Amino acid sequence: MAISDADMVIAWKNVLEQCNLRAGEQVAILMSDDSNMQIVNSARIAVGLLGGVLTLIHLPPINGDVALSRDKSGYVGKTPLAFNTAALAGLKAADMVIDTMQLLFSKEQEQILKTGTRMLLAVEPPETMLRMIPTPEAKAKVIAANRYMEPARQMTVTSKAGTDFRCGLGQYPVLMQYGLADEPGRWDHWPSCMIARWPDEGSAEGVIVIDEGDILLPFKHYARDRVSLTVEKGFVTEIRGGVTAEYMKAFMDSFDDPDAYAMAHVGWGLEQRASWTTLGLYDREAALSMDSRCFAGNFLFSTGPNTEAGGSRDTPCHLDIPLRGCSLSLDGVPMTVDGRVVA
């Protein structure tokens, strides 16, 4: 169901206030040809209402001739900022960037954040954004989860489907997402409520089982059969199963990059307002499906790049796979049990 422009402006004003936007701050909205213009236009108005100094930066899309889908997460890390020094300089000079193009996993995003610029990604449908508008309560849940994640040195994940996975933690920083870019140098994504971390290099080991009904991103479909992944020394070394396994492997092989098979971030969802069901209700090209990534109690694991955490793997192949029914522990302390968050 459509969202009115008025409701979208009110929501943006709420979120930008929570992001601590102050009158006189420099705000850049980064956009491309496929940006959602209701998101762009309502953000423009909200920035003006709060007294921000606005700059619009519109860059042409790239990668359309090499990506296998129109999904923004299907080919990551390569952006037009790599060739546009003027635009990059403008974004570095801003106090806050609203990203409607998607710079995720790019070197340029890290360069911008290191200047102290805060950045908020906004690419989901307006309906999804309003249903999961960031709140202080959601932020508190993520911060509470980080009291366990930050000092943890081992994550273990099991499931009745057969998952038996473990990895070391501590080499890379924690990824806390609660939908607000409210501190200097902070990146976040509206909507989001989840926590994750990249395993220590070479430490990820075990078996991860994708069961029927689990979600495969960026493919945006529910697994039709069971898939078993063998993980050794930080890499997926074998994918076994039926057509779903064949599909995954064919996609990953198409990048011709061994790093496509590296384990990337692992964590769990905390958003009670997100739903496992919404993937089947939206046009697949209309959304990234943050519902899938952050619904409460999921075990979200990914493959591919680690540049967002300061690593060197910049492969454009990135899979996010949220599983249901898993039990996740940090140093033996349960965070989820059979797919339910432990309070």
C-alpha positions as CSV (number, residue, x, y, z in Angstrom):
1,M,0.0,0.0,0.0
2,A,1.4,3.4,-1.0
3,I,2.8,5.9,1.5
4,S,1.8,9.6,1.3
5,D,4.4,12.2,0.7
6,A,3.4,13.9,3.9
7,D,3.9,10.7,6.0
8,M,7.3,10.2,4.4
9,V,8.5,13.8,5.2
10,I,7.4,13.4,8.8
11,A,9.2,10.1,9.0
12,W,12.4,11.6,7.5
13,K,12.2,14.5,9.9
14,N,11.9,12.0,12.8
15,V,14.9,9.9,11.6
16,L,17.1,12.9,10.9
17,E,16.4,14.3,14.3
18,Q,17.5,11.0,15.8
19,C,20.6,11.2,13.6
20,N,21.4,14.5,15.4
21,L,21.1,16.6,12.3
22,R,21.6,20.3,13.3
23,A,20.8,23.5,11.5
24,G,23.7,24.6,9.4
25,E,25.1,21.1,8.8
26,Q,26.1,20.1,5.3
27,V,23.9,17.3,4.0
28,A,24.5,15.5,0.7
29,I,21.9,13.3,-0.9
30,L,23.6,10.8,-3.2
31,M,21.4,9.5,-6.0
32,S,21.4,7.7,-9.3
33,D,19.0,7.0,-12.2
34,D,17.3,4.2,-10.3
35,S,16.9,6.0,-6.9
36,N,13.4,6.1,-5.4
37,M,12.4,9.7,-6.0
38,Q,9.8,9.7,-3.2
39,I,12.7,8.9,-0.8
40,V,14.9,11.6,-2.3
41,N,12.2,14.3,-2.4
42,S,10.9,13.7,1.1
43,A,14.5,13.6,2.5
44,R,15.1,17.0,0.7
45,I,12.1,18.6,2.4
46,A,13.0,17.2,5.8
47,V,16.6,18.4,5.6
48,G,15.3,21.9,4.8
49,L,12.8,21.8,7.7
50,L,15.7,21.1,10.1
51,G,17.9,23.8,8.6
52,G,20.4,21.6,6.9
53,V,22.5,22.9,3.9
54,L,21.6,20.6,1.1
55,T,23.6,19.3,-1.9
56,L,22.3,16.8,-4.4
57,I,24.8,14.6,-6.2
58,H,23.4,12.6,-9.1
59,L,25.8,10.0,-10.6
60,P,25.1,7.7,-13.6
61,P,24.7,4.0,-12.9
62,I,27.5,1.5,-13.7
63,N,27.8,-2.3,-13.7
64,G,24.6,-2.9,-15.6
65,D,26.4,-4.7,-18.3
66,V,28.2,-7.1,-16.0
67,A,25.8,-7.7,-13.1
68,L,23.5,-10.7,-13.4
69,S,20.6,-8.8,-11.8
70,R,19.2,-5.4,-11.1
71,D,19.4,-6.0,-7.4
72,K,21.8,-3.4,-5.8
73,S,23.3,-6.2,-3.6
74,G,23.9,-8.6,-6.5
75,Y,27.1,-6.8,-7.6
76,V,28.7,-4.8,-4.8
77,G,31.7,-2.5,-4.2
78,K,32.1,-1.1,-7.6
79,T,30.7,2.5,-7.8
80,P,30.9,5.5,-10.1
81,L,32.7,7.3,-7.3
82,A,35.9,5.4,-8.3
83,F,36.1,7.7,-11.3
84,N,34.5,10.9,-10.0
85,T,36.9,12.7,-7.7
86,A,34.8,15.9,-7.6
87,A,31.7,14.0,-6.3
88,L,33.9,12.1,-3.8
89,A,35.4,15.3,-2.5
90,G,31.9,16.7,-2.0
91,L,30.7,13.7,-0.1
92,K,33.8,13.8,2.2
93,A,33.1,17.5,2.9
94,A,29.5,16.8,4.1
95,D,28.5,16.3,7.7
96,M,26.0,13.7,6.6
97,V,25.3,11.7,3.5
98,I,22.0,10.2,2.6
99,D,22.8,7.3,0.2
100,T,20.0,6.4,-2.2
101,M,22.4,4.9,-4.7
102,Q,24.2,2.3,-2.5
103,L,27.9,2.5,-1.9
104,L,28.0,-0.6,0.3
105,F,31.3,-2.5,0.5
106,S,33.0,0.2,-1.7
107,K,36.4,1.7,-0.9
108,E,34.9,5.1,-1.4
109,Q,32.4,4.6,1.4
110,E,35.2,3.8,3.8
111,Q,37.1,6.9,2.7
112,I,34.0,9.1,3.3
113,L,33.4,7.6,6.7
114,K,37.0,8.1,7.8
115,T,36.5,11.9,7.4
116,G,33.9,11.8,10.2
117,T,31.0,12.0,7.8
118,R,28.0,10.0,9.0
119,M,26.1,8.1,6.3
120,L,22.6,6.6,6.1
121,L,21.6,4.2,3.4
122,A,18.0,4.5,2.3
123,V,17.0,2.2,-0.6
124,E,14.1,0.1,0.7
125,P,10.5,0.8,-0.4
126,P,8.9,3.6,1.6
127,E,6.3,1.2,3.0
128,T,9.1,-0.9,4.5
129,M,10.9,2.1,5.8
130,L,7.8,3.4,7.7
131,R,6.9,0.0,9.1
132,M,10.3,-0.2,10.6
133,I,11.1,3.4,11.4
134,P,14.1,3.5,13.8
135,T,13.3,3.8,17.4
136,P,15.3,4.3,20.6
137,E,14.0,0.9,21.7
138,A,15.4,-0.8,18.6
139,K,18.8,0.9,19.2
140,A,18.8,-0.3,22.8
141,K,18.3,-3.9,21.7
142,V,21.3,-3.8,19.4
143,I,23.5,-2.1,22.1
144,A,22.4,-4.7,24.6
145,A,23.4,-7.5,22.2
146,N,26.7,-5.9,21.7
147,R,27.5,-6.3,25.4
148,Y,27.9,-9.9,24.5
149,M,29.3,-9.6,20.9
150,E,32.1,-7.1,21.6
151,P,34.0,-9.3,24.2
152,A,33.1,-12.6,22.5
153,R,35.9,-14.8,21.1
154,Q,33.9,-17.6,19.6
155,M,30.5,-18.0,17.9
156,T,28.8,-21.4,17.6
157,V,25.6,-22.1,15.6
158,T,23.6,-25.3,15.5
159,S,20.2,-26.3,14.2
160,K,17.9,-29.3,14.0
161,A,18.4,-29.1,10.2
162,G,22.0,-30.0,10.7
163,T,24.0,-26.8,11.0
164,D,27.1,-27.1,13.2
165,F,29.2,-24.1,12.7
166,R,31.9,-22.2,14.7
167,C,34.2,-19.3,14.2
168,G,36.7,-17.1,16.1
169,L,35.9,-13.5,16.8
170,G,37.9,-10.4,17.7
171,Q,39.9,-9.6,14.6
172,Y,37.3,-7.4,13.1
173,P,34.9,-4.8,14.5
174,V,31.2,-5.4,15.3
175,L,28.6,-4.3,12.8
176,M,25.7,-2.8,14.8
177,Q,22.8,-1.7,12.7
178,Y,19.8,0.1,14.2
179,G,18.9,2.5,11.4
180,L,20.5,5.7,12.6
181,A,23.7,7.4,11.5
182,D,23.9,9.3,14.8
183,E,27.6,9.6,15.5
184,P,30.6,11.0,13.5
185,G,31.9,8.4,11.0
186,R,28.9,6.1,11.5
187,W,27.2,4.2,8.7
188,D,23.8,2.6,9.0
189,H,20.8,1.5,7.0
190,W,17.2,2.5,7.5
191,P,15.5,0.1,8.2
192,S,17.7,-2.3,10.2
193,C,17.9,-3.9,13.6
194,M,20.7,-6.5,13.7
195,I,24.2,-7.3,14.9
196,A,27.0,-9.1,13.1
197,R,30.8,-9.6,12.9
198,W,33.3,-11.0,10.5
199,P,35.0,-14.2,11.6
200,D,38.7,-14.1,12.3
201,E,40.6,-15.0,9.1
202,G,40.8,-18.8,8.6
203,S,38.7,-19.6,11.8
204,A,35.3,-20.4,10.3
205,E,34.7,-24.2,10.3
206,G,31.8,-26.7,10.1
207,V,28.6,-27.3,8.2
208,I,25.8,-24.8,7.5
209,V,22.5,-26.3,6.3
210,I,20.1,-24.1,4.4
211,D,16.7,-25.7,5.0
212,E,13.5,-25.5,2.8
213,G,12.0,-22.1,3.3
214,D,15.2,-20.3,4.3
215,I,15.9,-17.2,2.3
216,L,18.6,-16.7,-0.4
217,L,19.7,-13.2,-1.2
218,P,20.3,-11.5,-3.6
219,F,18.3,-14.2,-5.4
220,K,15.2,-13.2,-3.3
221,H,13.6,-16.6,-3.2
222,Y,12.9,-19.3,-0.6
223,A,15.0,-22.4,-0.8
224,R,13.1,-25.2,-2.4
225,D,15.3,-28.0,-1.1
226,R,18.0,-28.5,1.5
227,V,21.5,-27.3,0.9
228,S,24.6,-28.3,2.8
229,L,27.7,-26.0,2.9
230,T,31.1,-27.3,4.1
231,V,33.2,-24.5,5.6
232,E,36.9,-25.0,6.1
233,K,39.5,-22.4,7.1
234,G,37.2,-19.5,6.4
235,F,36.0,-20.6,3.0
236,V,33.0,-22.5,1.7
237,T,34.7,-25.5,0.1
238,E,31.6,-27.6,-0.9
239,I,28.0,-26.9,-1.7
240,R,25.8,-30.1,-1.8
241,G,22.1,-30.5,-2.6
242,G,19.7,-30.2,-5.5
243,V,18.7,-27.4,-7.8
244,T,19.1,-24.7,-5.1
245,A,22.7,-25.8,-4.5
246,E,23.4,-25.8,-8.3
247,Y,21.9,-22.3,-8.6
248,M,24.1,-20.9,-5.8
249,K,27.3,-22.5,-7.2
250,A,26.6,-21.3,-10.7
251,F,26.1,-17.7,-9.5
252,M,29.2,-17.7,-7.4
253,D,31.3,-19.3,-10.1
254,S,30.3,-16.7,-12.6
255,F,32.4,-14.1,-10.8
256,D,35.6,-16.2,-11.4
257,D,36.9,-15.1,-8.0
258,P,38.0,-17.4,-5.2
259,D,37.0,-14.7,-2.6
260,A,33.4,-15.2,-3.6
261,Y,33.5,-18.3,-1.4
262,A,35.0,-16.6,1.7
263,M,32.8,-16.4,4.8
264,A,31.8,-12.8,5.5
265,H,29.7,-11.4,8.3
266,V,27.8,-13.6,10.7
267,G,25.2,-12.5,13.2
268,W,21.5,-12.4,14.1
269,G,18.3,-10.4,13.6
270,L,16.6,-8.4,16.4
271,E,13.7,-6.7,14.6
272,Q,10.3,-7.9,15.8
273,R,8.6,-5.7,13.1
274,A,10.4,-7.5,10.3
275,S,8.8,-10.6,8.8
276,W,10.1,-13.8,7.1
277,T,7.0,-13.7,4.9
278,T,7.4,-10.3,3.1
279,L,9.8,-11.6,0.5
280,G,6.9,-13.3,-1.2
281,L,4.7,-10.2,-1.1
282,Y,7.0,-7.6,-2.8
283,D,8.2,-7.2,-6.4
284,R,11.7,-8.6,-6.2
285,E,13.2,-5.6,-8.0
286,A,11.5,-3.2,-5.6
287,A,13.4,-4.0,-2.4
288,L,16.7,-5.3,-0.9
289,S,14.5,-7.3,1.6
290,M,15.8,-6.0,4.9
291,D,12.9,-7.8,6.4
292,S,14.7,-11.0,5.5
293,R,18.0,-9.8,6.9
294,C,16.9,-8.6,10.3
295,F,13.8,-10.6,11.3
296,A,14.1,-11.4,15.0
297,G,16.0,-14.7,15.8
298,N,17.4,-15.4,12.3
299,F,21.0,-16.5,11.9
300,L,22.3,-14.3,9.0
301,F,25.5,-15.4,7.4
302,S,27.1,-14.0,4.3
303,T,29.9,-14.7,1.8
304,G,32.3,-12.5,-0.1
305,P,33.7,-9.1,0.8
306,N,35.1,-7.8,4.1
307,T,36.1,-4.3,3.1
308,E,33.3,-2.9,5.3
309,A,35.2,-4.2,8.3
310,G,38.6,-3.0,7.0
311,G,39.6,-6.2,5.3
312,S,41.1,-6.6,1.8
313,R,38.6,-8.9,0.0
314,D,36.7,-6.6,-2.4
315,T,35.0,-9.2,-4.5
316,P,31.7,-8.0,-6.0
317,C,30.0,-11.3,-5.2
318,H,28.0,-11.1,-2.0
319,L,25.3,-13.5,-0.7
320,D,23.2,-12.9,2.5
321,I,21.4,-16.0,3.7
322,P,19.2,-15.7,6.8
323,L,18.3,-19.1,8.4
324,R,15.4,-19.9,10.7
325,G,15.4,-22.3,13.7
326,C,19.1,-21.9,14.6
327,S,20.6,-21.7,18.1
328,L,23.5,-19.2,18.3
329,S,25.9,-18.8,21.2
330,L,28.7,-16.5,22.0
331,D,31.4,-18.0,24.3
332,G,28.8,-20.6,25.3
333,V,26.1,-18.0,26.2
334,P,22.9,-18.4,24.1
335,M,21.8,-15.4,22.0
336,T,19.1,-17.3,20.1
337,V,17.5,-20.7,20.8
338,D,15.7,-22.5,17.9
339,G,15.3,-19.2,16.1
340,R,14.0,-17.2,19.1
341,V,16.0,-14.3,20.6
342,V,17.0,-14.9,24.2
343,A,15.9,-11.9,26.3
